[in-house]
């Protein structure tokens, strides 16, 4: 299953990069802001979730029986957001910024080429 997800992520990244390169206007209109805001939402959700788990841990300390603290800490560790989710969200935010730059660059290049061909 993990290999399948990695393959699908690679295909999605390749496809979105191709769209940003070949069809920059379409990318800016349909994908650029959506990718950025979805990634930002995932990042904030992960951060708020971890803050909530930490807050719950602090509130529950008085109710934990003596000797059960290791079990509770293990349960809370499992409840925290996995690091790869935060890293993936940050990576997709940075990648969406790069793709937005690429689309703008390609639009400028296409305009330059169009003007150069029309002036000749």
CORTA-V906897 format. One record per helix or strand of 2 or more residues. SS is the DSSP state (H for helix, E for strand). FROM is the first residue (numbers start at 0). LEN is the number of residues. Records with the same first field share a line. If there is no record, write none. Layout:
SS: FROM-LEN ; FROM-LEN
This chain:
H: 1-21 ; 23-7 ; 31-32 ; 68-11 ; 82-37
